Amino acid sequence: METKNLSNIKHGLIVTEMIDDELHILHFCGYWDYPNEDDIIDLRRELKEDKFFGLTEKDNLEITIAPLEIVNYFKNSKTDGKR
């Protein structure tokens, strides 16, 4: 069985916002399986309710499937993916 950690994620969702005509990635969430609409709904709810992320007051966030380059960036980052 594959160990589920950040270094072996295959997919992701990004949370973005347009600021001064520039697209900013505010949050990345990695997934081992391809995210579906329920995953997007769950992530949107979590970001709206959990003050840890600092996004509870934002109403104009877009959540989309992360391009492979972004998945690889976070997959190869030095973070352990924990809070």
C-alpha positions as CSV (number, residue, x, y, z in Angstrom):
1,M,0.0,0.0,0.0
2,E,1.3,3.4,-1.0
3,T,2.1,5.8,1.9
4,K,0.0,8.9,1.6
5,N,2.3,11.9,2.1
6,L,2.9,15.1,0.2
7,S,5.8,13.7,-1.8
8,N,3.5,11.3,-3.7
9,I,0.5,13.4,-4.5
10,K,-0.7,13.2,-8.1
11,H,-3.4,15.9,-8.3
12,G,-4.4,19.1,-6.6
13,L,-6.8,22.0,-6.3
14,I,-5.6,25.6,-6.2
15,V,-7.5,28.5,-4.7
16,T,-6.9,31.7,-6.6
17,E,-7.9,35.3,-6.6
18,M,-7.4,38.1,-9.1
19,I,-5.5,41.0,-7.4
20,D,-4.6,44.1,-9.5
21,D,-5.0,42.1,-12.8
22,E,-2.7,39.3,-11.5
23,L,-3.7,35.8,-10.6
24,H,-2.6,34.9,-7.1
25,I,-2.5,31.3,-5.7
26,L,-3.7,31.6,-2.1
27,H,-3.9,27.9,-1.3
28,F,-3.0,24.5,-2.6
29,C,-4.5,21.2,-1.6
30,G,-2.9,18.0,-2.8
31,Y,-4.8,14.8,-3.6
32,W,-3.7,11.3,-4.3
33,D,-6.9,10.7,-6.4
34,Y,-8.3,13.1,-9.0
35,P,-10.4,15.6,-7.1
36,N,-14.1,15.7,-7.9
37,E,-16.9,18.3,-7.3
38,D,-17.4,17.1,-3.7
39,D,-13.7,17.8,-3.0
40,I,-14.2,21.3,-4.3
41,I,-17.3,21.8,-2.2
42,D,-15.5,20.4,0.9
43,L,-12.4,22.6,0.3
44,R,-14.6,25.7,-0.2
45,R,-16.5,25.0,3.1
46,E,-13.3,24.4,5.0
47,L,-11.7,27.7,3.8
48,K,-14.9,29.6,4.7
49,E,-15.1,28.1,8.2
50,D,-11.4,27.5,9.3
51,K,-9.7,30.8,10.3
52,F,-6.3,29.1,10.1
53,F,-6.2,29.7,6.3
54,G,-7.0,33.4,6.6
55,L,-9.6,33.2,3.8
56,T,-12.9,33.1,5.7
57,E,-13.8,36.7,4.7
58,K,-13.0,36.2,1.0
59,D,-16.0,35.7,-1.3
60,N,-14.4,35.9,-4.8
61,L,-12.1,32.8,-4.6
62,E,-11.9,30.4,-7.5
63,I,-11.1,26.8,-6.9
64,T,-9.8,24.9,-9.9
65,I,-7.8,21.8,-10.8
66,A,-4.1,22.5,-10.4
67,P,-1.9,22.2,-13.4
68,L,0.8,19.5,-13.2
69,E,3.5,22.1,-12.8
70,I,1.9,23.4,-9.7
71,V,1.3,19.9,-8.3
72,N,5.0,19.1,-8.9
73,Y,6.1,22.4,-7.3
74,F,4.3,21.6,-4.0
75,K,5.0,17.9,-4.2
76,N,8.8,18.7,-4.3
77,S,8.7,21.5,-1.7
78,K,10.4,21.1,1.6
79,T,7.2,21.2,3.6
80,D,5.7,18.2,5.2
81,G,2.1,19.4,4.4
82,K,1.1,19.6,8.1
83,R,-0.3,22.7,9.9
